[in-house]
Amino acid sequence: MARVYNFSAGPSMLPEAVLQQARDEMLDWQGSGMSVMEMSHRGLHFSGIAEQLTADLRELMAIPDNYKVLFLQGGATAQFSMIPLNILQGKSKACYVNTGAWSAKAIKDAGRYCQVVVSASAEASGFDRVPEVSQWAIDPDAAYLHYTANETIHGVEFPFIPESQGLPLVCDMSSNILSRAVDVSRFGLIYAGTQKNMGPAGVTLVIVREDLLGAVDTKLPDVFNYAVQAKNDSMLNTPATYNWYLVGLVLRWLKSVGGIKAIEALNIKKAAHLYQVIGQSRFYSNPVQTDYRSRMNVPFILAEPALDKIFLEQAQALGLFELKGHRSVGGMRASIYNAMPEQGVKALCDFMVEFESKHA
């Protein structure tokens, strides 16, 4: 069966080389006589997998030594609560920037544990931009400043790392981690679900600066305590071992294609193909201001919404899947994460041009 191009916002495509290696090692991992699924997380074989996973991520992202790398569960959604529970450090306020649906979810959950100061919001403009930084109101008494690097639903991405005016900077990078170079030392904490650019669903990455660990309520369960998880190498409970293994394969694949610098260059090209088709068209439109258009998630609206169903059916017939936009925005959305090959984006572009010629 021919593989299709999966434009889903997540879980997303995995590199074919990763899937093939996982298939080849399914029954017998490197002569061990067992599948990774069957290995004890305390055993020698899996310990090596875990150590390599962490080492490869540290190398790819140039993570400084004073940061802990955690592989947890519960998705980014769990982190919306775990972050204020772990790093308020006795303070009662935290600053958040609202650039879309995922920022709003983080704000809502944090509000259970502290006073949330919304330092800036793009809601009034329909989440079509990053708010002008000069107008952000950052409270110096807050514990941290939180922002979402890329909004998958609205297709808005920060093209820069914001200044936090001395507060620890916290970032949800779930949908663009490993897609572009970032200076980790600028952040207090980075978190991301793995199901977009790092592997399958089931693992949540947290990169946290050591000085932010430890000052938590004694009633906080150990499984939600970053310091305890760090002390136990993210194995306080049995981790999602096979998912860790698959994330490790994705990291090795990324290294094999040239690392983050190379994949960022490719991502720029892929996004440019799509935005060029949209920009030259009177049939397709994208509501996001040009400077803040996402490289990862490209929403586009057809001039005639009545054609949406036909567009999706014909796209799927050509092997172009999961293009339906989020219900809150409508239209279409093409998610073009790291594993989406350039030829997949070109195939979509060719179809869009042909569809317009027949229906515009």
Secondary structure, 3 states (H helix, E strand, C coil): CCCCEECCCCCCCCCHHHHHHHHHCCCCCCCCCCCHHHCCCCCHHHHHHHHHHHHHHHHHHCCCCCEEEEEECCHHHHHHHHHHHHHCCCCCEEEEEECCHHHHHHHHHHCCCCEEEEEEECHHHCCCCCCCHHHCCCCCCCCCEEEECEECCCCEECCCCCCCCCCCEEEECCCCCCCCCCCHHHCCEEEEECCCCCCCCCCEEEEEEHHHCCCCCCCCCHHHCHHHHHHCCCCCCCCCHHHHHHHHHHHHHHHHCCHHHHHHHHHHHHHHHHHHHHHCCCCEECCCCHHHECCCEEEEEECCHHHHHHHHHHHHHCCEECCECCCCCCCEEEECCCCCCHHHHHHHHHHHHHHHHHHC
